[in-house]
Amino acid sequence: ADALKTHALASGFSLVGVASVHASEHMSAYRNWIEEGRHGEMAYLSRADAVTRRGDLDSTLNDVRSVLVVAHEGDVWRVLLSNTASRTIAGSEIDADRRWRASALLRAMAESLREGHLVTHSTPDGRVISVDASRIAGLAERVSVQFLDVTENARAVEVRIAAEQDRARALAAQLDLERRQIDFIATASHELRTPITSVTGYLELVEEAGELPAQSREWLAVASRNAHRLQELIEDLLIAARDKRARTAYLDVEVIRVGDLITDALKPFDDIARARGLTVTVSAHAGTVRGSRQQLTRALRSLISNAVKFTPTHGTIQILAEEEAIAASQDAKTPLAGVRIVVSDDGPGIEAKDLPHVFERFYRTAHAEATNTAGSGLGLSIAKDLAEANGGRVEISSTVGHGVIASLVLPSEPADAASGPVDRALRSAGTPPA
């Protein structure tokens, strides 16, 4: 017993004095603790079997963080064994007689022992300690207690939670801002639509009223052109403010000849192209696309509008249509037949840093701002939304100094087909396909 006591003290452990526990009883309990540990709380010691064989108790316990062995003596808990790490956590609560004074940490240990699960304890200095206590098998009055300082983990979790809460608040604020923006745009656009319609109507009446001096007719043409630009801007704002689901809810789906689609989209630009000496060449096959004529015309018109704006005087705009298989829907086994309509120009092009942003609402390139080119920054965003609402897509590529290549890719199906994305959208909205 004396040799055992000396070994334990040399290893950094304290045993209850011989006056409190008979040496023979203590030696028996000490050995039983090791032997029975494999079936009780000594499961925390992953090398218990090896220790039993080698008698290397001190190094093993020092491998395990914050371990106590305590005994319940009447109303007092007395510490039988403790390693250095455990004394760092609980040392101030253990008196000279090895009694564990009443404290929050002791109550946490008692709760863990009573409830049979881990208990978390927060210290006055802000540390978070995980407490796990259970009786040692075969020794009813002996309890093993393990402390684990989880302060860093708890703080990391708190930081992650705070970050997630910040992101959630930021997202909520962004969504609220977007909703307010959409509400404002929709309200303002509706209020502007009536007066601008009246203005353009009266301008048309003046043009048809009779002979006008050349100067007056020129002024009238300028007023009419800008009134139509304003009307188009209002329509763009209304489309941008409309919920995406509303664009696919009740589409007037039809089969459209590609040549007719291009002709309709080009009409508003005839005069300006002629005035600026632009050469517009069209090469389209006799195929068809399927979707909303109004929306697809609007989408293609946005691509042509950009080409007209940025092509220099006497420049060239090319419009080409060719067949192309497009990505199949999730429930289709083969790609869908489609058509790619390409609008290319010989303008200044778009810088690489601007390309990722061209579909953002109200985004304008540095070149457009520097040259004060007319536009709201909504055209490509609207074209993309309308194309996707009809099962297609818009692609933009460019090299600075070599113009822009804008592509509108659309599904092409026979009139009696009903398996395209547009038709599925109609069926989900309760509307039969066209």
Secondary structure as GFF3:
##gff-version 3
##sequence-region A 1 434
A	DSSP	alpha_helix	2	10	.	.	.	ID=ss1
A	DSSP	alpha_helix	23	36	.	.	.	ID=ss2
A	DSSP	three_ten_helix	41	44	.	.	.	ID=ss3
A	DSSP	alpha_helix	48	54	.	.	.	ID=ss4
A	DSSP	alpha_helix	57	63	.	.	.	ID=ss5
A	DSSP	beta_strand	67	73	.	.	.	ID=ss6
A	DSSP	beta_strand	76	82	.	.	.	ID=ss7
A	DSSP	alpha_helix	84	90	.	.	.	ID=ss8
A	DSSP	three_ten_helix	91	93	.	.	.	ID=ss9
A	DSSP	alpha_helix	104	115	.	.	.	ID=ss10
A	DSSP	beta_strand	119	122	.	.	.	ID=ss11
A	DSSP	beta_strand	128	136	.	.	.	ID=ss12
A	DSSP	beta_strand	139	149	.	.	.	ID=ss13
A	DSSP	alpha_helix	151	208	.	.	.	ID=ss14
A	DSSP	alpha_helix	214	241	.	.	.	ID=ss15
A	DSSP	alpha_helix	244	249	.	.	.	ID=ss16
A	DSSP	beta_strand	253	257	.	.	.	ID=ss17
A	DSSP	alpha_helix	258	266	.	.	.	ID=ss18
A	DSSP	three_ten_helix	267	269	.	.	.	ID=ss19
A	DSSP	alpha_helix	270	275	.	.	.	ID=ss20
A	DSSP	beta_strand	279	283	.	.	.	ID=ss21
A	DSSP	beta_strand	288	292	.	.	.	ID=ss22
A	DSSP	alpha_helix	293	310	.	.	.	ID=ss23
A	DSSP	beta_strand	316	326	.	.	.	ID=ss24
A	DSSP	beta_strand	336	345	.	.	.	ID=ss25
A	DSSP	three_ten_helix	355	357	.	.	.	ID=ss26
A	DSSP	alpha_helix	366	370	.	.	.	ID=ss27
A	DSSP	alpha_helix	379	389	.	.	.	ID=ss28
A	DSSP	beta_strand	393	398	.	.	.	ID=ss29
A	DSSP	beta_strand	404	411	.	.	.	ID=ss30
A	DSSP	alpha_helix	421	428	.	.	.	ID=ss31
###
